[in-house]
C-alpha cells in the first residue's frame, strides 16, 4: 500500500495511482482533515504519511470484508447478534 513504508509527495502518489492531480490532492486533503495523514515539508514539496500505521489494518479488514460480500462468501470469524 502507498504510504506504508515512506512518506510520498502528491506527484509520486499521482504517478503510482495514475489519477488526476486534482483528484489526489482532494482526497489527501480529506484524509488530512480527518487526521489520518500528516505532512512534512521537503524543500518545495510536501510529503504525506500515515498518522497511525494501525490505519492499514482497518483498510485491510475493509478490503477483506468487501471481497466476502462481492463473492458471497462466509466470513472467517463468528459474530453473534444480541437477541
Order of alpha helices (4+ residues) and beta strands (2+ residues): beta-alpha-alpha-beta-beta-alpha
